[in-house]
């Protein structure tokens, strides 16, 4: 699912690139299409956290505001200001997680009598970066929790003398 056609989240591409450290146009690591996929997937991943505040069209991948939600300001930007940073963090987590998964078979170490090679630290650094993004994301919004049952209200026992 590569989105090569510009979508209405493209204004967030420079911020996402900055967060990923992909700032030199001559040597971009990520093409715009994959960053668009990450942004749209980030909106979908945050739906439970945001209470379905945004809607994603499954054919055009355009994101729109839900009419059931209250927003602080009217559009030109689809995503309201306070939701932009969490979306960038989620998109970054998705990109880094996919990159870590793709490189997982290349992680390891070996040595012989003369040479020792290890790229385990690179994998740990990527995991650390994902962890930092998660921690910052939790500063902005609370993760959804799964409740097993409703709390029971029990009356306090009366003190009889």
C-alpha positions in Angstrom: 0.0 0.0 0.0 2.2 2.8 -1.2 0.5 6.2 -1.5 2.2 8.0 -4.3 -0.5 10.5 -4.8 -0.3 13.5 -2.4 -2.8 13.5 0.4 -4.0 16.1 2.8 -1.5 15.1 5.5 1.5 16.1 3.3 2.0 19.2 5.3 3.3 16.9 8.1 6.0 15.3 5.9 8.7 17.9 6.8 8.1 17.5 10.5 8.2 13.7 10.2 11.4 13.9 8.2 12.9 16.2 10.8 11.9 13.8 13.6 13.5 10.8 11.8 16.6 12.8 11.0 16.0 12.4 7.2 16.6 16.1 6.3 19.0 16.1 3.3 16.9 16.0 0.1 19.9 14.6 -1.8 20.1 11.5 0.3 16.6 10.9 1.7 16.3 7.4 3.3 12.5 7.4 2.9 10.4 8.2 -0.1 7.3 10.4 0.3 5.0 7.5 -0.5 6.2 5.5 2.5 6.0 8.5 4.8 2.4 9.0 3.7 1.6 5.4 4.5 3.1 5.9 7.9 1.1 9.0 8.6 -2.2 7.4 7.5 -1.4 4.2 9.4 -0.6 6.5 12.4 -4.0 8.0 12.3 -5.6 4.5 12.1 -3.4 3.3 15.0 -4.4 6.3 17.2 -8.1 5.9 16.6 -8.7 4.2 19.9 -6.6 6.7 21.7 -8.5 9.7 20.1 -11.9 8.2 20.2 -12.4 8.1 16.4 -11.8 11.8 16.0 -10.5 11.4 12.5 -11.8 9.3 9.6 -9.7 7.7 6.8 -11.1 7.1 3.4 -10.0 3.6 2.5 -9.7 4.3 -1.3 -8.1 7.8 -1.4 -6.4 7.7 2.1 -7.6 11.2 2.7 -8.1 12.0 6.3 -11.1 14.0 7.5 -12.5 15.1 10.8 -15.4 13.2 12.4 -18.5 15.3 12.7 -19.1 13.7 16.1 -16.0 15.2 17.7 -15.4 18.7 19.0 -12.4 20.6 17.6 -10.8 23.8 19.0 -10.5 25.4 15.6 -11.8 25.0 12.0 -9.7 23.5 9.3 -7.3 24.4 7.0 -5.2 21.7 8.7 -7.1 18.5 9.1 -5.2 17.4 12.2 -5.6 19.9 15.0 -2.4 21.4 16.3 -2.3 19.4 19.6 -2.7 16.1 17.7 0.1 16.7 15.2 3.0 15.7 17.5 1.4 12.5 18.6 0.7 11.6 15.0 4.3 12.2 14.0 5.5 10.1 16.9 3.2 7.2 16.0 4.3 7.4 12.4 7.9 7.4 13.5 7.2 4.3 15.7 5.7 2.5 12.8 8.6 3.3 10.5 11.2 2.4 13.0 9.4 -0.8 14.1 9.2 -1.9 10.4 12.8 -1.1 9.9 13.8 -3.0 13.0 11.8 -6.0 11.9 13.3 -5.9 8.4 16.8 -5.8 9.8 16.3 -8.4 12.5 17.8 -11.2 10.5 21.0 -9.1 10.0 21.5 -8.6 13.7 24.1 -10.7 15.3 27.8 -11.1 16.0 30.6 -13.4 15.1 34.3 -13.7 15.5 37.2 -15.8 14.4 40.8 -15.9 15.4 41.5 -12.4 13.9 38.3 -10.5 13.5 35.2 -9.8 15.6 32.1 -8.3 14.2 28.9 -7.2 16.0 26.0 -5.1 15.0 23.9 -5.9 18.1 24.4 -2.4 19.4 22.8 -0.9 16.3 19.7 -3.0 16.9 19.7 -1.9 20.6 20.0 1.8 19.5 16.9 1.4 17.2 14.9 -0.2 20.0 16.0 2.6 22.3 14.7 5.2 19.7 11.4 3.4 19.5 11.1 3.4 23.3 11.8 7.1 23.5 9.1 7.8 21.0 6.6 5.7 23.0 7.5 7.5 26.2 7.1 10.9 24.6 3.8 9.8 23.0 2.5 8.8 26.4 3.2 12.4 27.6 0.8 13.8 25.1 -2.0 11.2 25.3 -3.0 8.4 27.6 -3.1 5.0 26.0 -6.4 3.2 25.9 -6.9 0.7 28.7 -8.8 -2.5 28.6 -11.2 -2.9 31.5 -12.4 -6.4 32.3 -15.5 -5.3 34.1 -17.3 -2.4 35.6 -16.3 -1.4 39.1 -18.7 -2.5 41.8 -19.9 0.1 44.3 -20.0 -1.4 47.8 -21.4 0.4 50.7 -19.1 1.0 53.7 -20.0 -1.2 56.6 -21.7 0.7 59.3 -19.9 0.9 62.6 -22.2 -0.3 65.3 -21.3 -0.2 68.9 
